[in-house]
Amino acid sequence: MKIAMTGVSGHMGSEALRQTMELGGVEYIRVLLSCKKRNNKLAKKLKKRYGDRIGIVRGTIAQRENCERLVADMDMVIHMAAVIPPASDSSFSASCDCNLKGTVFLVDAVKAMVPQPKFVHVSTVALYGNRNEKHPFGRVGDPLIVSAYDTYAMHKLRAERYVLDADLHCFAVLRQTAMLNPNMLNDNISDGLMFHTALNAPLEWVSARDSGYLVRRLVERELEGGLSAFWNNIYNIGAGKKGRCTGVDTFDEGFALIGGSAEKFLRPHWFAARNFHGMWFSDANELEELFGFQRDGVHDYWQEIGRCHKIFALGKCVPAKLIDFFLFRRLLKHPNSPREWLKRGDTARVIASFGSVRAAEELSSSWEDYALMKKGDFGDYDALRDEKNAVLLDHGYDESKPLGALSVEELGHAANFRGGELLSEEYGGDPYAKLTWRCHEGHTFAASPFTVLRGGHWCPECCLPEPWRFGKLARSSPFFAQVWYDSNSEDEHYGYGFDGEGKAVLLTEDEA
């Protein structure tokens, strides 16, 4: 097998390359590396390690010819490249180039080949948007409600929709969750991004090592010829119950390495109350049953990080007040910090993250006054994390039936549940064949039943920000309303967008 890979300089990609190269049946892997200086050293290292088994295309993924060179004559393309926050927050163009344009060019290149290589697209949990204790569990097919001003998720949403609409012969979409990696703490002490994390956000982590192992197992099973049931589908990547925690648990695990906790170093009013992303997966077992890749748990992985990085032992010797002041309080003044948004009057971002300026100002600084899932304030925490107790969203159709067995009337009911209607009068049972739909605002669009029902996508004009207008959508769509109102008020009659200079602005519903 010959494989093309993007993103091999990242955490998941580097693990995927290393572990897949261990398979004897892999003849050759071609990778794409940008022309950044740090990749010069990586390119030399890869050639020294793998010799003729690796090929390297140098250049940006946002150029069509680079993507065509990458995938030429390959049997499989595994697309893992991404510009993630905070880099995507600070550079809209970099996010668009990698997360959207690069995907478009790769898909076009694959589609033009005869025969087409199999295409694996790594998407993201960020497409689902904000979740809290009311519906912490979700699954593929849930509404995709990208959080306001999350440009990374916005571009990834558009990219995934392009993959699904491309009529590729053989594809798979893997929605990656929050990923544990050895640089976890370092990645979170240089930007106000850490304060975007809602303290009750349900997070189901997976390690970079297990993510790479998933790719290895996928290739291994394909070499064995046993993957026919896997292709042309969408999956969530997660670690199952051992990877499930909340935002505040994540900080606790990291700070424990230096003898601290979230309560010791942080204050609850520093953090956004909503407009984050993350959820626990009720369907995390789907990939596990196919590939058996879930090995690392959150606690054990953090302990391994502590053992491997001796600097954490030094942290135990530093007074908490110094760590608090020099590491965290200084980040409150970072331009990407919610407290800084409040201070400088960035009303749109404040309202997106807290509901109102007043709510942000009145948020308690005391941990005793802040309700947390972890403390049992919403019921038994261990029981909440068990998928057997999950309260799942309604998808608007009988999910016990295969998509191909649904009637045109049942598809019409699913469209009504989304606030629209199915215009096509016939359905031949092919879930990948495009039908014609109309949303509540009268936009007509073509999409397959698979994209709408299995993917959770809907109108490309109403649901692909920016602007972000999900509040307006929720008032006409029970499908979106069932999760939107978990963290948003019915009185919020506005949307979110950017002005001509890229500044975040609050929009009226007519403007949105």
N, C-alpha and C positions, 0 to 999 in steps of 0.2 A: 504494500500500500504506500502511496505517496500522498502526503498531507501538507496543506498550506495552513499556517497559523498567523494570527495577528495577536498583539498584546503580550508577547513573550518577555518583555521587560518589566511587566507588572507581577503582582503577587500570584494570581491564579495562573497566568500565562507561563511564568517561569517554571512553576511546579508541573504544569501540564506538559511542557516541552521536555523537562528532565525525565518525568516518569514515562511518558510515551516513547521516548528514545530507548527505554529499556526493553521494549517489545521487539522480539526478533523479526516479526512479520512486517515491521515498518522499515521500508527500504530507504525512504528519503523524506525529510521535512524541510519545506521552504518557509522562511519567516520574513516578516516585514519589520524593519527597524528604521525609525526616523533618523534624520541626519544630526540629531543632537550629539554634542561631544561625548556625553556619558555613554552613548551607545557605541562609540568607536571601540572602547575597551571591551564591551560586551560582545561585539562582533568578532573580535580577535579571540576572545575566550571560547566562544561557541565553535569557531573553525578549528581551534586547537583541540577541543574535546571531541568533536564529532566528525571532523574531516569532510570527506565527500558525501557523508550522509545528510549534511545540512547545506542548504542554499540560503543566501541572504539578499533580499531586495532592500536597498537603501532609498528612503524617500518618504514623503508624507502620504498617509492613507487618503488624503483629500484630493489626490490626483488620479484620474481614471486609469492612466497608463500604468501606474504602479500597481494598482489592483489587478489589472489584466495580466501583468507579468507575474504577479504572485500566484494566481490560481491556474495559470496555463499548465495543462497536462496533469493536474492533480486529481486524485480520487475523492478527496474530502477536504473541505475548507472549514476551519474552526476559528470563528471570529470572536476574539476576547478583548480586543482593544477598546479602551474607553478613557475619556478624560472625566474624572470624578470630582466631586467637591473636596476641598475648596477651590481647586484649580478651575472648575467649570463655573463657579460663582464669580471669579475674578476675570474670566475671559470667555465671553459669550461666543466669540468667533472660534476659539479653540474647541469648545464643547460642540459647536455645530459641525466643524470640520471633521472631527473624529467620530463623534457619536451618531451623527446623521449622514453627512456627505460620504464618509468612508463606507458606511453600510450600504448606501445606495449604489456606490460604484462597485463594491464587491458583488452585490446581488446582480447587477447588470452584467458584470463579467461572467459570473456563473451561469446566468440565464442564456448567454450567447454561445456557450460551449456545447459541443456534441461529442460524446454524451455529457450531460451535466454532472459535475461532482456533487456529492452530498454536502449540504450546507448546515452547519451548526452555528446558531446565533445566540450569543450570551446577552440576554436582556437583564432586567433588574426588578427587584421588589419595589423600587421607588415608584413604579407605575401605579401601584395600588394606593399611594398617598397615605394620609393620616389614619391611624387606628388607635383606639384606646380600650379601656376595660369593658366597654359595651359590646364590641365585636372584635375581640383580639385575634380570633381565628379567621382565616380566609383560605381561599383555594383558587385555582385557575378557573376563570369564568366570572369572577367577581368584577364589579365596576372598576374601571381604571380612572382614578381621580388624582392626577398629578398635583402635588402641593404647589401653591403659588410661589413664583420666583425660583423654583427648582429647575434651572435651565438644563441641568444634566438629565433629569427625568423627562423633561419636555422633549428633548432631542431623542432620547432613547425610545419614548413612546412613538414618535413619528417614524423612527427607524424600524421598530418592530412592526408597525402597520405596513410599512413598505415591503418587508419580508413576506408578510402574510398575503399581501395583495399581488405578489409577483408571479404566482402560479409556478413556483419552483417544483421540480419533479420529486425531490426528496430533501426535506428540511426538518430541523428541530429547533425549537426556541426554548432556551433554558433561562428562567428568571432567577438571577443570582441574588442571594440575600446578603446581609451584613457579613463581612468576611474577617475572621481572625487572622492576624499576621504578626510577625515578630516586632514590627515597628508601631504597634498599636498606640502606645503612649506618646511616642515622638510625633506621630501624625496628628495628635489632638492637643498639642500644647503650643501651636504656632499660629492659631487662627481662631476667630470667634465662632467658627463652625461648631465646636463642641457644645455650645449653648443652644444650638438649634434642636438638640435632642430632647424631645419631650420625656419627662421623667417616668411617665407611665406608658411610654410607647412599647408595645410588645415587639421584641426583637428575637428572631430565631437565627442564631449565628451558624456559620459553617467555617471551618478553617481553610486557609489557602491550600494547605497540604491535601485535605480531603477533596477540595475542588479540583486540584490537579489529578488526584487519583480517580475521580469521576471521569475525567476526559480519557485517562489511560484505559479504564475499564470499558468505556464506550468504544474506543478503537479496538480493544482486545475482543470484545463481543462481536464487533463487525467483522473482524478477521476470521472469527469462528463461524460466521454466517448465521448468527442467532438473534439478529436485531430487527426483524421485519415488523414486530409490533411496536417498536419504539418510534419509528420515523413519522413525519407529518403530524406532529403533535407539539403541545406546549406543556412545560413542566416547571415546578418551583424547586429550586435547590435549597435545601435546609438540612439541619442536623437532627431533626426530630426533637423529642422532649429534652434531651441532654444539652441542646443548644438554645433552649427557650429561657429568656429572662426579660427584663425591662430595661429602659434607659438607665435608671438609677442603679440597678444591679451591675450593669456593665462598668460603671464608674467604681462601684464598690470592689469588684474583682481586681481592677487595675490598681487602685489605691492600696489594696491590701498588700501588694508587693513592697510598698514602702511604709508599711505599718499604719496605714490610714484607712479612710472610708470617705464616701461622698459627704456625709454629715460633718466630717472633720475639716474638709478642705473647701466645700462648696456651699452655696445658699440656693434654696429652691426657686427664688424669684429671679435668679439669673437666667433661667431656662425657659424656652418657648413652651407654652401650654398646649399648642397644637401645631398644625401645618408642617409636621415632620413626615416620615414614612417608616414603614415596618409593620410586620404582623407575624403571628405564628401560623404555620402551614398545617392545615388538616390533611393535606395530600402530600406531605413530605415523604410518605412511604412509597409513592409511585416510582421515583427514581431509585430509592433504596432497594426495592424488590427486584429491579432490573440489574443493578450494578453493585450492590453491597459496599457502598463507599463511606458510609457514616461511621467514623471511628473516634473523632475528637469531640470532647465536650467542652463547654465554656470554662468551667473551673479548672479542669486538668490542663487545658491549653495555657491559661494564664499562669499556672504554676510552672509550666515548662518555660515560658518566657522569662519568669523570674530566675530560674536556675541558669538559663543561658546568658542572661545579661546581668553581670555583677553590679552594674550601676544602681540597680534597684536596692541592693543591700546598703549602699551608701545613703539612699533616701531615708532609711530608718534612723540615721544618725543626725539628720537635719531637723531642726525645730519646725513644727507644723506651721507656725506663723510665717516663717520665711518661705516655705513652699507655697503657702496660700498667697502671699504677697507677690513673690517674684514669678510664679508660674501661672496663677489663675486670675488674680485681680487685675493684672496688667492686660489680660485678654478681654476684660470687660470693656476696654476702650478701643478694641479693634473694630474697624468699620463693619465687620461681618458679625458683630455681637448684637443680640436683641436689646441689651441695655443701652448700647450706643445709638441704636435706631431710635429708641425712646428719647434719649438726650438730645439728639439733633433734629427731632421732629420728622422722622421718616415714617409718616403716619400709615402709609399703605402696608409696609412690612410689619409694623407693630400690630395693626388690626388683623392681618393675615395670621400672625403667630399667637395672638392673645384674645382676639374677639373685639377688643376696643382698647383705646388708650387708657381709659379708666381702669379696666381689668388688669392691664399691665402694671399700672401704678399702684394698685391695691393688692397685688399678689404678695402673699406672706413671705417674709424672710426666715420664718421659723419652720424647722422640720416637723415640729410637733403639730403644727396647724395644717400641714400639707398631706392630703390623703394619697396613699400609695398602695398599689396592688401588692407590692412586696411585703407590706406591713399587715396585710389581711384586711385592709379597709373596704375591700369590695368582695369579700368572701375568702374562703380557703385558697391560698396562693398555689399550693401544689395541685389542687383540684382544678383551678382555673387553667393551668398549663397542660392539662390532660385533654387530648383531642376527643376523647370519648364524651366529654362534657361540653364540647364546642357548640355554640349557637351560630349556625351558618346562615349566610344571606340567601335569599330566594333569587334564582336565576330566571324565573318566569316560564319554565317549561319542565316537563317530566324528565328528569335526568337519569331515570332508570332505563330510558330508551336510548339506543345509539342515535346519533344525529341523523343518520341516513334513514331511520325508521319514523321520523317525525312527519306529520302531515303538514300540508301547506296551511291548514287552519291553526295548528299548534305553533308554527313559525309566526303566523300572524298574531297570535296571543303574546308570544315573546316580544314582538315588536311593540304591541300596545303597552306592555309592562315597562318598556323603555320610553314611553311617551310618544311613540310614532306608529307607523304602519308598514306592512309589507305590501308593496305594489305588484310584485310578481304573482301571477295567478296559478302558476304551476311550479312544482318542485319534483325533480326526477330522482331524488334520493342521494345525489352526490353532494356531500357536505362542503366540498371545496369549490363547487361551481358558484359563480357569482349570481346573486339575485338583486332585485332593485327594491330599495327601502326608502322611506321618507321619515324624517324626524319631526318633532313637535313644532319646529320653526319653518317647516316646509322645504328643507334642504333634501334633495334627492341624491342618493349615492348608491354605488354598487359595492357589495361585499358578500362574501360567502357566509353561509350559516356557521361554519367553523370559526371564522373571524369574529362574528357577533356573539355567538353563544359560548363557544369554548374559549375564545380569546378575551371576551369582555369589552371589545371595542364597539363603538357606535358611530355616530355621525362625525365625519372628518372635519366638519366646519365648527360644530359645537364642542367637540371633545378633544381637539388637538390644540392646546394653548400655544402661543399666547394670542389674545388675552385669556385669562383664567375666568371662566363663567359658570362654574359648576353649581353655584347657588341658584342661578336662574334655571339651569337644567333640572335640578332636583325638584323644583316646584311643579314640573310637568312630567317627571319620570319617577315612578315608584322604585324602579331598579336602582337609580342613583340616590334617591332620597333615603333609603333604608340605612345607608352608611354615612351620608353627608351630614345628616342631622345628629349624628352621635357627637360631633364636636363643633357644629355650626348652628347658629340660631336661625329660625325662620324669618326673623326681622332683618337679616343681613341682605339688603337688596342692592348689592353692588358686585363688581368684579375687580380684577387686578390686572395691571398691564405695565407697559413702559412708555415713557414719552419719547420724543424725537432724539433726546440726548441719552437715552438708556436709563433714566431715573425711574424708580418704582413709583407708580401712581395708582390711586384708587379711582375706579371707574363707576359711573352710573350704569344701570342695567342696559339702557339704550346704547351707551358707548361700548359696553361689553358685547 
